[in-house]
Amino acid sequence: MTLGENLKSYREQVGLSQEELGEKLSVSAETIADWETGARVPEVADLLRLKDVCGVSVDLLLKTGTTLPDAGPFPQEVYREQFTPEEWKKIIKATQWRGMRKSLVLLAILVLLLCYALFYSLSVATSGAIVGIIFVFAAVNLRYVIAAKKNYDNTKEKIAACTYEYRVFADYLEIYIYRNGEQVRQSKLSFENIERFFDVGDYILFQNAGQAFTLRKSDLKADSFFLTYPQMHPEKAPYSDANQKQKIVSNTLIFLPLACLLLAPALLGKLGFAYFWILYIGAAVSVASFIYGVSAKKKGYKKYRLNLAVGIVCGILLLVFGSYCFIFRNLY
């Protein structure tokens, strides 16, 4: 039997028409017909999907003396993804929410600080500074929302017309993009060059050179590379549990010294120089922020510079202000 005869036999055994098999493989019924008549030879990725659909090994499919020209190594996993405009909108919204969460939390904290400042009648300068920061945060987040909507409007039709195929090998990926049935792009990406992984609800996104690629979790094998690799490299998965904990610690150690520096002058202005030593507590937190930044740098985390900067600048300022009670102790 020829390869085409084998394919036809196994297709009929599972009770599928050429159209039904084509839908499962994301190819046309004409392509299936060409395979079965020998007019064309299926690619390696097609054979891997055929074996899953037909429930037989690739060896059995090829048990005809037929060989694939320049087949090369077989991929360990193959996935084909296509998204509707509605599904793409859902993905963008989920990604947008992930990106805005930290900003919204900081915005809520600033609003609480403003309420505190107004309630205790702190200085106009302090209240004005908080209001200014709130407006900046609101403007940045509004711009982010507008940019996300614009991105969706510009890409929804293009994404819906494309099929994305991912082939996973031992240490690299091959990505194929088809538009209206024709291949428009092919790229090879080593694992180490993948910049980030994002776990977004029902989807996994990975990013390279500013471009994001998406897969449905429901399509992935239980031990898929796209699920296991981010666990082994948490520095590339910013929304993993480990990195979320790191972010909480980092943001806390950034916020507390800044809050001390912002509110302390107004509060201590009412208490007098005698209580400026309280600022040493904020200085201690600044030192902790600096130590965390050094530790994060050694562990390979990218976002450590702000902790170092806050630790140094706020630490020095809080130490100087805190020393006022000793420097000017003869004045009160």
C-alpha positions as a Python dict, from the first residue, in 0.01 Angstrom:
ca = {
    (1, 'M'): (0, 0, 0),
    (2, 'T'): (108, 356, -66),
    (3, 'L'): (112, 632, 195),
    (4, 'G'): (-205, 776, 46),
    (5, 'E'): (-381, 440, 64),
    (6, 'N'): (-272, 406, 427),
    (7, 'L'): (-412, 747, 511),
    (8, 'K'): (-742, 672, 341),
    (9, 'S'): (-769, 333, 519),
    (10, 'Y'): (-706, 479, 865),
    (11, 'R'): (-940, 774, 795),
    (12, 'E'): (-1221, 538, 705),
    (13, 'Q'): (-1150, 322, 1013),
    (14, 'V'): (-1220, 618, 1243),
    (15, 'G'): (-1528, 709, 1040),
    (16, 'L'): (-1423, 1052, 914),
    (17, 'S'): (-1489, 1209, 577),
    (18, 'Q'): (-1218, 1410, 402),
    (19, 'E'): (-1394, 1729, 509),
    (20, 'E'): (-1415, 1618, 875),
    (21, 'L'): (-1050, 1512, 884),
    (22, 'G'): (-951, 1840, 718),
    (23, 'E'): (-1132, 2036, 991),
    (24, 'K'): (-946, 1846, 1264),
    (25, 'L'): (-610, 1913, 1094),
    (26, 'S'): (-692, 2273, 992),
    (27, 'V'): (-641, 2190, 623),
    (28, 'S'): (-884, 2173, 332),
    (29, 'A'): (-1061, 1861, 207),
    (30, 'E'): (-870, 1909, -121),
    (31, 'T'): (-542, 1872, 68),
    (32, 'I'): (-661, 1545, 223),
    (33, 'A'): (-761, 1424, -125),
    (34, 'D'): (-416, 1516, -260),
    (35, 'W'): (-248, 1317, 17),
    (36, 'E'): (-461, 1012, -49),
    (37, 'T'): (-403, 1020, -425),
    (38, 'G'): (-30, 1080, -386),
    (39, 'A'): (-37, 1423, -550),
    (40, 'R'): (115, 1571, -237),
    (41, 'V'): (301, 1438, 67),
    (42, 'P'): (195, 1553, 417),
    (43, 'E'): (448, 1746, 620),
    (44, 'V'): (595, 1619, 945),
    (45, 'A'): (356, 1831, 1154),
    (46, 'D'): (61, 1694, 957),
    (47, 'L'): (173, 1336, 1023),
    (48, 'L'): (194, 1406, 1396),
    (49, 'R'): (-163, 1533, 1400),
    (50, 'L'): (-277, 1243, 1179),
    (51, 'K'): (-139, 988, 1423),
    (52, 'D'): (-335, 1150, 1707),
    (53, 'V'): (-659, 1160, 1507),
    (54, 'C'): (-626, 810, 1365),
    (55, 'G'): (-483, 655, 1680),
    (56, 'V'): (-182, 494, 1511),
    (57, 'S'): (191, 561, 1517),
    (58, 'V'): (377, 755, 1250),
    (59, 'D'): (569, 434, 1175),
    (60, 'L'): (246, 262, 1077),
    (61, 'L'): (140, 556, 863),
    (62, 'L'): (473, 540, 683),
    (63, 'K'): (490, 159, 662),
    (64, 'T'): (490, 174, 283),
    (65, 'G'): (847, 246, 183),
    (66, 'T'): (751, 612, 145),
    (67, 'T'): (998, 863, 287),
    (68, 'L'): (957, 1231, 356),
    (69, 'P'): (1200, 1456, 169),
    (70, 'D'): (1425, 1654, 407),
    (71, 'A'): (1198, 1575, 699),
    (72, 'G'): (1464, 1645, 962),
    (73, 'P'): (1395, 1585, 1332),
    (74, 'F'): (1040, 1521, 1442),
    (75, 'P'): (888, 1785, 1670),
    (76, 'Q'): (788, 1676, 2018),
    (77, 'E'): (468, 1881, 2011),
    (78, 'V'): (263, 2048, 1738),
    (79, 'Y'): (-23, 2294, 1790),
    (80, 'R'): (-237, 2491, 1548),
    (81, 'E'): (-429, 2791, 1679),
    (82, 'Q'): (-687, 3019, 1520),
    (83, 'F'): (-886, 3286, 1703),
    (84, 'T'): (-1213, 3466, 1630),
    (85, 'P'): (-1234, 3846, 1681),
    (86, 'E'): (-1446, 3786, 1994),
    (87, 'E'): (-1190, 3548, 2140),
    (88, 'W'): (-906, 3786, 2057),
    (89, 'K'): (-1093, 4066, 2237),
    (90, 'K'): (-1121, 3842, 2543),
    (91, 'I'): (-744, 3776, 2534),
    (92, 'I'): (-661, 4147, 2507),
    (93, 'K'): (-894, 4232, 2797),
    (94, 'A'): (-738, 3963, 3016),
    (95, 'T'): (-388, 4085, 2931),
    (96, 'Q'): (-492, 4445, 2990),
    (97, 'W'): (-629, 4362, 3336),
    (98, 'R'): (-304, 4184, 3425),
    (99, 'G'): (-101, 4488, 3326),
    (100, 'M'): (-322, 4737, 3510),
    (101, 'R'): (-361, 4559, 3844),
    (102, 'K'): (-51, 4707, 4004),
    (103, 'S'): (-135, 5058, 3885),
    (104, 'L'): (-490, 5031, 4017),
    (105, 'V'): (-366, 4915, 4357),
    (106, 'L'): (-124, 5208, 4375),
    (107, 'L'): (-401, 5443, 4264),
    (108, 'A'): (-627, 5317, 4545),
    (109, 'I'): (-347, 5368, 4798),
    (110, 'L'): (-293, 5724, 4677),
    (111, 'V'): (-665, 5799, 4709),
    (112, 'L'): (-655, 5671, 5068),
    (113, 'L'): (-353, 5891, 5138),
    (114, 'L'): (-540, 6189, 4995),
    (115, 'C'): (-838, 6117, 5220),
    (116, 'Y'): (-602, 6092, 5516),
    (117, 'A'): (-435, 6422, 5425),
    (118, 'L'): (-768, 6603, 5391),
    (119, 'F'): (-911, 6452, 5708),
    (120, 'Y'): (-612, 6557, 5920),
    (121, 'S'): (-579, 6894, 5743),
    (122, 'L'): (-223, 6836, 5628),
    (123, 'S'): (-40, 7104, 5431),
    (124, 'V'): (-174, 7220, 5095),
    (125, 'A'): (158, 7122, 4935),
    (126, 'T'): (125, 6761, 5056),
    (127, 'S'): (-238, 6730, 4945),
    (128, 'G'): (-158, 6895, 4611),
    (129, 'A'): (132, 6656, 4551),
    (130, 'I'): (-94, 6355, 4612),
    (131, 'V'): (-364, 6494, 4381),
    (132, 'G'): (-103, 6552, 4110),
    (133, 'I'): (25, 6196, 4136),
    (134, 'I'): (-334, 6063, 4119),
    (135, 'F'): (-400, 6257, 3798),
    (136, 'V'): (-77, 6125, 3644),
    (137, 'F'): (-166, 5765, 3733),
    (138, 'A'): (-521, 5808, 3597),
    (139, 'A'): (-390, 5957, 3272),
    (140, 'V'): (-138, 5675, 3224),
    (141, 'N'): (-401, 5406, 3282),
    (142, 'L'): (-651, 5579, 3052),
    (143, 'R'): (-388, 5591, 2781),
    (144, 'Y'): (-321, 5221, 2834),
    (145, 'V'): (-692, 5140, 2791),
    (146, 'I'): (-717, 5350, 2473),
    (147, 'A'): (-403, 5186, 2330),
    (148, 'A'): (-542, 4838, 2401),
    (149, 'K'): (-870, 4920, 2223),
    (150, 'K'): (-681, 5064, 1927),
    (151, 'N'): (-465, 4752, 1912),
    (152, 'Y'): (-776, 4532, 1906),
    (153, 'D'): (-942, 4738, 1632),
    (154, 'N'): (-627, 4724, 1418),
    (155, 'T'): (-558, 4353, 1457),
    (156, 'K'): (-891, 4171, 1501),
    (157, 'E'): (-954, 4102, 1130),
    (158, 'K'): (-591, 4017, 1063),
    (159, 'I'): (-573, 3776, 1358),
    (160, 'A'): (-900, 3607, 1258),
    (161, 'A'): (-761, 3539, 910),
    (162, 'C'): (-443, 3378, 1043),
    (163, 'T'): (-359, 3030, 1163),
    (164, 'Y'): (-58, 2991, 1393),
    (165, 'E'): (134, 2666, 1405),
    (166, 'Y'): (388, 2592, 1677),
    (167, 'R'): (632, 2302, 1653),
    (168, 'V'): (831, 2223, 1966),
    (169, 'F'): (1171, 2056, 1929),
    (170, 'A'): (1438, 1967, 2186),
    (171, 'D'): (1568, 2320, 2238),
    (172, 'Y'): (1382, 2545, 1996),
    (173, 'L'): (1043, 2636, 1847),
    (174, 'E'): (937, 2671, 1488),
    (175, 'I'): (651, 2914, 1428),
    (176, 'Y'): (449, 2910, 1107),
    (177, 'I'): (185, 3170, 1024),
    (178, 'Y'): (-75, 3102, 755),
    (179, 'R'): (-316, 3358, 616),
    (180, 'N'): (-610, 3241, 407),
    (181, 'G'): (-443, 2902, 371),
    (182, 'E'): (-105, 3034, 252),
    (183, 'Q'): (213, 3044, 458),
    (184, 'V'): (318, 3405, 512),
    (185, 'R'): (586, 3364, 776),
    (186, 'Q'): (821, 3106, 923),
    (187, 'S'): (1059, 3163, 1213),
    (188, 'K'): (1282, 2963, 1445),
    (189, 'L'): (1314, 3061, 1810),
    (190, 'S'): (1547, 2906, 2066),
    (191, 'F'): (1405, 2857, 2415),
    (192, 'E'): (1656, 3090, 2577),
    (193, 'N'): (1553, 3377, 2347),
    (194, 'I'): (1193, 3370, 2465),
    (195, 'E'): (1160, 3689, 2668),
    (196, 'R'): (847, 3622, 2877),
    (197, 'F'): (560, 3385, 2939),
    (198, 'F'): (218, 3508, 3051),
    (199, 'D'): (-47, 3290, 3212),
    (200, 'V'): (-367, 3474, 3117),
    (201, 'G'): (-678, 3284, 3222),
    (202, 'D'): (-750, 3021, 2958),
    (203, 'Y'): (-446, 3116, 2750),
    (204, 'I'): (-67, 3104, 2751),
    (205, 'L'): (119, 3392, 2586),
    (206, 'F'): (490, 3409, 2514),
    (207, 'Q'): (679, 3711, 2391),
    (208, 'N'): (979, 3757, 2164),
    (209, 'A'): (1116, 4080, 2016),
    (210, 'G'): (803, 4267, 2121),
    (211, 'Q'): (564, 4024, 1950),
    (212, 'A'): (329, 3802, 2150),
    (213, 'F'): (206, 3456, 2049),
    (214, 'T'): (-97, 3287, 2202),
    (215, 'L'): (-208, 2928, 2270),
    (216, 'R'): (-517, 2789, 2439),
    (217, 'K'): (-444, 2595, 2755),
    (218, 'S'): (-710, 2342, 2659),
    (219, 'D'): (-510, 2250, 2348),
    (220, 'L'): (-186, 2181, 2536),
    (221, 'K'): (-62, 1844, 2657),
    (222, 'A'): (-40, 1798, 3034),
    (223, 'D'): (342, 1804, 3018),
    (224, 'S'): (361, 2061, 2739),
    (225, 'F'): (674, 2273, 2704),
    (226, 'F'): (454, 2585, 2731),
    (227, 'L'): (345, 2477, 3081),
    (228, 'T'): (666, 2327, 3221),
    (229, 'Y'): (929, 2569, 3090),
    (230, 'P'): (788, 2880, 3270),
    (231, 'Q'): (786, 2680, 3595),
    (232, 'M'): (1155, 2597, 3553),
    (233, 'H'): (1237, 2959, 3461),
    (234, 'P'): (1021, 3181, 3686),
    (235, 'E'): (1222, 3490, 3588),
    (236, 'K'): (1052, 3465, 3247),
    (237, 'A'): (702, 3431, 3392),
    (238, 'P'): (617, 3768, 3555),
    (239, 'Y'): (271, 3652, 3664),
    (240, 'S'): (381, 3325, 3823),
    (241, 'D'): (318, 3275, 4195),
    (242, 'A'): (689, 3314, 4274),
    (243, 'N'): (721, 3637, 4079),
    (244, 'Q'): (397, 3773, 4223),
    (245, 'K'): (541, 3734, 4572),
    (246, 'Q'): (861, 3904, 4459),
    (247, 'K'): (658, 4193, 4316),
    (248, 'I'): (458, 4237, 4636),
    (249, 'V'): (777, 4256, 4844),
    (250, 'S'): (946, 4487, 4592),
    (251, 'N'): (650, 4726, 4564),
    (252, 'T'): (601, 4737, 4942),
    (253, 'L'): (966, 4827, 4996),
    (254, 'I'): (935, 5099, 4733),
    (255, 'F'): (607, 5245, 4857),
    (256, 'L'): (677, 5266, 5232),
    (257, 'P'): (990, 5486, 5216),
    (258, 'L'): (823, 5715, 4960),
    (259, 'A'): (513, 5743, 5179),
    (260, 'C'): (730, 5830, 5481),
    (261, 'L'): (912, 6094, 5281),
    (262, 'L'): (589, 6240, 5145),
    (263, 'L'): (383, 6254, 5465),
    (264, 'A'): (649, 6295, 5733),
    (265, 'P'): (715, 6670, 5692),
    (266, 'A'): (347, 6755, 5733),
    (267, 'L'): (293, 6521, 6027),
    (268, 'L'): (612, 6601, 6212),
    (269, 'G'): (562, 6971, 6147),
    (270, 'K'): (285, 6951, 6402),
    (271, 'L'): (482, 6736, 6645),
    (272, 'G'): (806, 6933, 6632),
    (273, 'F'): (1174, 6848, 6592),
    (274, 'A'): (1171, 6627, 6900),
    (275, 'Y'): (990, 6353, 6709),
    (276, 'F'): (1192, 6358, 6390),
    (277, 'W'): (1379, 6048, 6507),
    (278, 'I'): (1068, 5854, 6397),
    (279, 'L'): (1197, 5896, 6042),
    (280, 'Y'): (1472, 5646, 6128),
    (281, 'I'): (1205, 5377, 6091),
    (282, 'G'): (1150, 5486, 5731),
    (283, 'A'): (1527, 5492, 5682),
    (284, 'A'): (1545, 5131, 5802),
    (285, 'V'): (1281, 5031, 5545),
    (286, 'S'): (1485, 5215, 5280),
    (287, 'V'): (1789, 5008, 5373),
    (288, 'A'): (1573, 4695, 5342),
    (289, 'S'): (1468, 4810, 4994),
    (290, 'F'): (1832, 4855, 4895),
    (291, 'I'): (1927, 4511, 5030),
    (292, 'Y'): (1634, 4356, 4843),
    (293, 'G'): (1748, 4526, 4520),
    (294, 'V'): (2100, 4384, 4558),
    (295, 'S'): (1957, 4037, 4626),
    (296, 'A'): (1716, 4057, 4330),
    (297, 'K'): (2003, 4156, 4100),
    (298, 'K'): (2208, 3853, 4208),
    (299, 'K'): (1909, 3622, 4147),
    (300, 'G'): (1870, 3754, 3794),
    (301, 'Y'): (1548, 3952, 3836),
    (302, 'K'): (1532, 4244, 3596),
    (303, 'K'): (1332, 4495, 3799),
    (304, 'Y'): (1563, 4577, 4086),
    (305, 'R'): (1691, 4925, 3997),
    (306, 'L'): (1395, 5111, 4147),
    (307, 'N'): (1449, 4936, 4481),
    (308, 'L'): (1816, 5036, 4473),
    (309, 'A'): (1733, 5398, 4385),
    (310, 'V'): (1459, 5433, 4650),
    (311, 'G'): (1681, 5265, 4907),
    (312, 'I'): (1968, 5507, 4847),
    (313, 'V'): (1778, 5836, 4795),
    (314, 'C'): (1504, 5789, 5055),
    (315, 'G'): (1746, 5632, 5302),
    (316, 'I'): (1980, 5931, 5292),
    (317, 'L'): (1699, 6189, 5309),
    (318, 'L'): (1519, 6014, 5594),
    (319, 'L'): (1843, 5976, 5789),
    (320, 'V'): (1919, 6344, 5746),
    (321, 'F'): (1568, 6456, 5844),
    (322, 'G'): (1561, 6209, 6132),
    (323, 'S'): (1884, 6357, 6268),
    (324, 'Y'): (1723, 6700, 6302),
    (325, 'C'): (1607, 6616, 6653),
    (326, 'F'): (1970, 6572, 6758),
    (327, 'I'): (2123, 6848, 6547),
    (328, 'F'): (1875, 7107, 6670),
    (329, 'R'): (1808, 6963, 7015),
    (330, 'N'): (1917, 7290, 7183),
    (331, 'L'): (1646, 7481, 6996),
    (332, 'Y'): (1349, 7321, 7171),
}
